[in-house]
């Protein structure tokens, strides 16, 4: 067994890549958190409306974002080979060929994103006239409709942002995405203050105001990426060297082959959480608001795990491209250790301060006690959530995506959802029953993903 001294350089390298991603993901989660806090203080119906709308929206959005994540291991693998060739003083022709491969991923990736955007709009758009059919209270639906339309429109710029982010992560850079995310999210929060509560001559719009702020901020994100890539010489080549001949059906199909299973895996988890919002909404708007609070807090710690997971995919794909299987193993184990540490901190905060945290979101005395109970369970399920995230990231790094997708679909939809319904209604546990089902849903893939990774590593030849 390796010692702490042997792991230390891998901790440092993983954290160097992971920290900007963690801040990026945390920044995205914080915008959702501030949306909830600010809208929650505007009104409980508006908070429930934001929760309900995002539940539907993110089911599709998470699939599309997951599908785009396939870009990172593909670019990362080629970039790892390129780094090895540069270290071995390969010929200019060989190096240029690798750069052309990366350029091909860039232009075909943009075509792939266009297809994902069209698919997402085709699914989300027709839901607009039928929002009242999901069994939510009428006042919630009235608040939800304008907010839902605005966030659906934001899916196009946000998918472009996600693509640029994943592409640069494949090249090993995670810092730029962090800067853009932090800057645009601060703008989002400021615009929330203007549009939700009504300042600077703008009328107070509640949930609709939050939607306007989100659309403006998300529209700026891909523009910032394009400016940065054009300003940096070694990245500019991937835009300026684009040729129509590089767009091929084979490359787009390659992206679909890797990206679709990742998207479906993400969709399975998102579908479970979306269904939970709708099901808990059948109990009461107070239960739904409490569920939203617990989910927001769980999202914050999950964003940290997701950051470490993104770094894991980058590090594993780079080391695999270099043919260094020992570094693949050590980088993976180092990520597991870091994730467990983060989860322990997150779980401790949620459990210890479960009675105080709900007041950050609302003063509704019917919501607070429900949220406090849910935060206890949310703290306990952090470990399973984090470990399944890292396991999936490790498998993405070696481009093993089909079996994890099957495991996720069975665990999240086939097992957890029926179990959650039974615990919530027939057994009378309410929202607590759904959160107990979450633990089961996440524990199964957490175990199976890590077993799968160890088996797959033994099959890879250096």
GIZIQUI-V267809 format. One line per field, one symbol per residue. ss: DSSP state (H for helix, E for strand, - for the rest). phi: phi as a letter, one per 40 degrees, with the letter a starting at -180 (. if undefined). burial: # if it has 16 or more other C-alpha atoms within 10 Angstrom, else .. A space follows every 10 residues. Layout:
# GIZIQUI-V267809
ss: ???
phi: ???
burial: ???
This chain:
# GIZIQUI-V267809
ss: ---HHHHHHH HHHHHHHHHH HHHHHHHHHH HHHHHHHHHH HH-HHHHHHH HHHHHHHHHH HHHHHHHH-H HHHHHHHHHH HHHHHHH--- -HHHHHHHHH HHHHHHHHHH HHHHHHHHHH HHHHHHHHHH HHHH---HHH HHHHHHHHHH HHH-HHHHHH HHHHHHHHHH ----HHHHHH HHHHHHHHHH HHHHHHH--- ------HHHH HHHHHHHHHH HHHHHHHHHH H-HHHHHHHH ---HHH--HH HHHHHHHHHH HHHHHHHHHH HHHHHHHHHH H---HHHHHH HHHHHHHHHH HHHHHHHHHH HHHHHHHHHH HH--HHHHHH HHHHHHHHHH HHHHHHHHHH HH-HHHHHHH H---HHHHHH HHHHHHHHHH -HHHHHHHHH HHHHHHH--- -HHHHHHHHH HHHHHHHHHH HHHHHH---- HHHHHHHHHH HHHHHHHHHH HHHHHHHHH- --
phi: .ccdcccdcc dcccccccdc cccccccccc ccccdccccc cciccccccc cccccccccc cccccccccc cccccccccc ccccccccfc cccccccccc cccccccccc cccccccccc ccccdccdcb ccccgccdcc cdccdcccdc cccccccccc dccdcccccc cgbbccdccc cccccccdcc cddccccgbf gcccbfdccc cccccccccc dccccccccc cbdccddccc ccbdcccbcc cccccccccc cccccccdcc cdcccccccc cccacccccc cccccccccc cccccccccc ccdccccccc ccgbcccccc cccccccccc cccccccccc ccbcccddcc cabccccdcc cccccccccc cccccccccc dccccccbgb bccdccdccc ccccbccccc ccccbdcgcg cdcccccddc dccccdcccc cccccccccc cd
burial: .........# #..##.#### ########## ########## ##.####### ########## ########## ########## #####..... ....#..### ########## .##..##..# #..#..#... ##...##..# #.######## ########## ########## ########## ##.##.###. ########.. ...####### ########## ##.##...#. .......#.. .#...##... ##.###.### ########## ########## #...###### ########## ########## ########## ###.#.#### ######.### .##..##### #..##.###. ##.#..#### ########## ########## ########## ##.##.###. ###..##.## #####...## ########## ######.### .##....... ..
